[in-house]
Amino acid sequence: MRLTAAHIDLIRLTATEFFGERVRVTLFGSRVDDHAKGGDVDLLFDVPVPVEDPALKMARLSSRLSRAMDGRRVDVLIGAPNVSEQPIHKIARQTGVAL
């Protein structure tokens, strides 16, 4: 996994601020591969309760994390009861690593 301990802590803290203690965070995509180079940070935030304005939350979360990670691009997915599941959600859960 190609994230620093500080970045993992930052992601977990930010996730809790946005969604509460019950959020589960999964890193997926190229950052899971220790041999890959570069790439954005792909994150899935699974929340057991409906999320108000999920698109707005994704944008704000992505922006905050990107700024905190020195401008690195951060792609955010939300899994919640009121969010339509897409194939990418399944891929993230199957191939990702829990943070």
SEMIKE-243573 format. One record per residue (C-alpha): x, y, z; residue number from 0. Coordinates in Angstrom, 3 decimals. Layout:
BEGIN
[[X,Y,Z],NUM]
...
This chain:
BEGIN
[[0.000,0.000,0.000],0]
[[1.468,3.321,-1.047],1]
[[0.226,5.726,1.613],2]
[[2.158,7.110,4.541],3]
[[1.006,6.468,8.091],4]
[[0.292,10.201,8.365],5]
[[-1.949,10.091,5.277],6]
[[-3.815,7.058,6.619],7]
[[-4.401,8.842,9.930],8]
[[-5.553,11.954,8.071],9]
[[-7.994,9.941,5.948],10]
[[-9.436,8.121,8.974],11]
[[-9.820,11.347,10.968],12]
[[-11.487,13.139,8.071],13]
[[-13.794,10.170,7.436],14]
[[-14.919,10.224,11.066],15]
[[-15.530,13.984,10.900],16]
[[-17.704,13.583,7.813],17]
[[-19.550,10.352,8.617],18]
[[-19.085,9.413,12.276],19]
[[-17.387,6.520,14.015],20]
[[-19.118,3.747,12.049],21]
[[-17.598,4.654,8.669],22]
[[-15.384,2.041,6.989],23]
[[-12.694,3.292,4.623],24]
[[-11.239,1.222,1.787],25]
[[-8.258,2.174,-0.363],26]
[[-8.422,0.690,-3.857],27]
[[-6.858,1.209,-7.265],28]
[[-3.192,1.719,-8.070],29]
[[-2.226,2.859,-4.553],30]
[[-2.817,-0.684,-3.281],31]
[[-0.014,-1.949,-5.543],32]
[[3.396,-1.412,-3.929],33]
[[5.122,-1.789,-7.306],34]
[[3.072,0.812,-9.209],35]
[[4.169,4.420,-9.523],36]
[[2.152,7.614,-9.263],37]
[[-1.597,7.522,-9.432],38]
[[-4.396,9.157,-7.562],39]
[[-5.818,8.025,-4.245],40]
[[-9.068,6.060,-4.672],41]
[[-11.176,5.747,-1.530],42]
[[-14.506,4.134,-0.726],43]
[[-16.328,5.341,2.380],44]
[[-18.987,2.834,3.474],45]
[[-21.572,4.340,5.794],46]
[[-24.386,2.260,7.371],47]
[[-26.888,5.142,7.366],48]
[[-28.267,7.384,4.598],49]
[[-25.990,10.284,3.649],50]
[[-27.515,13.699,3.053],51]
[[-26.389,15.230,-0.269],52]
[[-23.927,12.443,-1.146],53]
[[-22.575,14.154,-4.290],54]
[[-21.790,17.315,-2.348],55]
[[-20.185,15.278,0.459],56]
[[-17.998,13.432,-2.070],57]
[[-16.830,16.708,-3.610],58]
[[-16.081,18.321,-0.252],59]
[[-14.324,15.245,1.085],60]
[[-12.226,14.879,-2.056],61]
[[-11.268,18.545,-1.965],62]
[[-10.321,18.542,1.712],63]
[[-8.208,15.403,1.420],64]
[[-6.532,16.617,-1.766],65]
[[-5.510,19.900,-0.124],66]
[[-4.228,18.077,2.968],67]
[[-2.235,15.669,0.792],68]
[[-0.326,18.417,-1.047],69]
[[-2.636,18.545,-4.054],70]
[[-2.634,14.821,-4.802],71]
[[-5.819,13.872,-6.623],72]
[[-8.275,11.996,-4.393],73]
[[-11.268,10.167,-5.873],74]
[[-14.079,9.451,-3.434],75]
[[-16.915,6.930,-3.539],76]
[[-19.632,6.663,-0.933],77]
[[-21.500,3.488,-0.146],78]
[[-24.698,4.166,1.796],79]
[[-28.292,2.893,1.846],80]
[[-29.460,5.872,-0.223],81]
[[-26.626,5.767,-2.794],82]
[[-27.038,3.656,-5.938],83]
[[-24.453,0.895,-6.102],84]
[[-22.314,0.930,-9.221],85]
[[-19.891,-1.746,-10.464],86]
[[-16.980,0.330,-9.100],87]
[[-18.304,-0.146,-5.549],88]
[[-18.019,-3.916,-5.940],89]
[[-14.527,-3.638,-7.441],90]
[[-13.381,-1.407,-4.578],91]
[[-14.678,-3.837,-1.951],92]
[[-13.171,-6.881,-3.675],93]
[[-9.738,-5.471,-4.482],94]
[[-9.258,-2.789,-1.841],95]
[[-7.530,-2.649,1.505],96]
[[-9.297,-1.467,4.666],97]
[[-7.709,1.545,6.319],98]
